[in-house]
Amino acid sequence: MDDKMSFSVVIPAYNRAQYISETIENILHQSLKPEQIIVVNDGSTDDTHAVVSEKYGNVVDLIDIPNSGPPGARDAGVRAARQEFIAFCDSDDLWLPDHLERLGRLLRHGDVSFAFSNFVYFKNEVRADKSQFDCDPARFYVSPGRSLGDGMFISDVPLFPHVLEYQPILPSCTAIKKEYYLRVGGYDHSFGRVVSEDLEFTLRCVREGGIGIDTHPTAEIRRHSENHSGDWIRCLAGSIDILKYSILHHGLSRDWQEKAKHQIAVRSLEGIDHAFLSRRFEDISLFSKEISIHEMKIKQFIKIVISRCPRNIALFLQKVLTRGS
């Protein structure tokens, strides 16, 4: 590995005393050692600060900020980073030993400013059978790519339209040149309370070519009861808000605007189906505002009508409609 590959690792943390030690240990045991590890304690009310300061005070830069959400915490970490390259890791996720080394191999190509890797979900120490990339039948991360061998590619075209349709990029699997981070505007603090908040930053990062992609899983993403991302209905609603914001503020071409609008409709229809199945009728009204009657099938129209009935009637009709599903 090139000696010039010097990384600062940024870990946003909110009430992660239970998990953060394991996360830091995995980072400390990387085959490519980071020059700096920054933990941004995002107003935790548990023992996160004590765990980090007492166990890792000599190897970790600990920053305390008022609670603002992951975007603000990540941004505070980047501003404190001393190295040219930044890697992010959420405080409950784990890196495989070669994670940083493999992302570094991508970023040392002069035309690559942003890179991401494949990952596997795990829960209660049990790993998923398939990686995230295995779940994408279109394999968009390979088709526009220039192969470097060993499962690595460089996309010379923007991935924006592809990521609209399928989002396999999580913060814990990304690395970026600090110069590029600042150029695209960094994480937007205003999305701190929005589920799927990282999508807004990701969409800005993939608007240009020169994106490094590692198809090998190099990270394990933990699923547990405290994950906001476990609520798929909230994830869909958050992503719709971000797509609407992107259309208004990201200076998209007309073609990309139309693709984003199409995805708003697709996610709204999916939200209606999930909310109906979960009997979250109040969420159906929110999703239905994002689409026209011409964009929905008759069954989804019926679900909207049922959701507006008195709750006891809606529950009865929901049971009838979903019987056997």
C-alpha positions, -999 to +999 in steps of 0.1 A: +000+000+000+011+035-009+025+053+021+006+084+011-027+067+019-034+083+052-069+080+066-089+098+092-118+076+103-150+093+115-174+075+139-206+093+148-220+079+180-253+084+198-260+061+228-237+033+215-219+024+247-230-012+241-214-015+207-188+011+201-158-008+217-162-036+191-164-011+163-132+007+174-113-026+179-121-036+144-107-003+131-076-006+152-069-040+137-071-029+101-044-041+077-040-005+067-038+014+100-056+048+100-036+078+111-065+092+131-097+079+146-124+105+155-154+096+176-181+123+176-203+118+206-236+132+194-251+142+227-253+107+241-272+102+273-257+068+281-220+059+288-207+064+253-183+092+263-170+073+293-164+041+274-145+059+246-124+082+269-115+055+294-107+027+270-094+046+240-085+081+252-049+076+240-057+065+205-090+082+197-099+119+193-132+123+211-154+152+202-186+160+222-214+179+204-250+186+212-273+161+197-279+169+160-282+136+142-257+116+121-251+142+094-240+169+118-219+144+137-202+131+106-196+167+094-180+177+127-157+147+124-146+156+089-139+192+100-115+178+127-098+153+103-061+159+096-057+134+068-064+137+030-087+107+030-118+102+051-136+069+059-168+067+078-180+040+102-212+040+122-207+032+158-225-002+157-210-016+125-179-037+119-152-036+093-134-067+080-096-064+084-089-053+048-117-028+045-096+003+047-068-012+026-092-021-002-109+013-003-075+029-002-065+009-033-095+025-051-089+060-039-052+061-049-063+062-085-061+098-093-095+100-110-113+085-080-126+109-053-154+087-037-154+050-031-177+024-016-177-013-009-202-042-007-214-053+028-234-079+046-261-074+072-259-093+105-282-097+135-275-114+168-241-125+154-258-142+124-247-130+089-272-127+061-268-154+033-264-128+006-244-096+004-261-063-005-248-064-040-261-099-045-296-085-041-293-063-071-301-082-103-291-053-125-255-052-112-253-015-120-220-012-102-203-034-127-219-026-160-207+010-163-174+002-147-137-001-156-124-033-140-093-031-119-094-068-111-100-085-077-136-074-078-129-037-080-142-012-106-141+024-114-173+040-128-164+067-153-201+078-156-223+093-129-242+067-109-269+091-099-297+076-120-287+041-109-287+050-072-322+065-076-334+030-084-312+009-061-292+023-032-265-001-020-242+026-005-241+030+033-219+054+052-199+026+069-188+014+035-177+047+021-144+067+018-138+100+003-111+126-004-116+154+020-112+179-008-141+163-026-162+161+005-159+199+009-164+205-028-198+187-029-209+205+003-205+178+030-233+163+050-264+186+054-272+191+091-308+198+083-315+161+076-304+150+111-340+139+120-348+122+086-345+085+083-323+076+052-306+109+058-274+097+042-291+094+008-290+131+002-252+133+006-247+101-015-267+116-044-244+146-044-213+123-044-224+102-074-233+130-098-198+127-113-178+099-128-147+086-110-164+065-084-145+035-069-165+003-063-154-028-044-178-057-050-162-077-022-181-074+012-157-056+035-181-045+062-208-060+084-238-038+091-255-045+124-293-048+126-309-043+160-340-029+176-325+006+179-319+010+141-342+037+127-335+021+093-354-010+105-387+009+100-391+005+062-421+028+061-401+056+077-372+049+053-394+052+023-409+085+036-375+099+043-362+089+009-392+106-007-384+138+012-348+137+001-357+131-036-381+161-035-353+182-020-329+169-046-352+180-074-355+215-060-319+221-048-295+199-066-296+215-101-306+183-118-310+179-155-346+175-168-339+138-174-327+132-139-356+152-125-380+130-143-362+099-130-364+112-095-401+120-098-407+085-111-389+071-080-411+093-057-441+076-073-426+041-070-417+046-034-451+061-026-469+031-040-446+008-020-452+029+011-490+025+006-487-013+004-464-016+035-484+009+056-517-010+047-502-043+056-489-028+089-523-011+096-505+023+097-534+040+080-522+076+088-491+070+068-511+060+037-525+095+035-490+109+034-478+086+006-510+092-014-503+129-016-472+122-036-489+104-065-518+109-089-547+085-093-533+077-127-501+063-112-517+037-089-534+004-095-570-002-084-559-023-054-538+006-041-567+030-047-590+007-026-563+007+002-564+045+002-602+045+005-602+020+033-575+039+052-599+069+053-627+049+069-633+049+107-605+028+122-627-001+133-641-004+098-607+001+082-592-027+104-620-051+094-617-043+057-579-045+059-582-080+073-605-091+045-583-076+018-551-091+031-565-125+040-543-151+024-515-126+016 
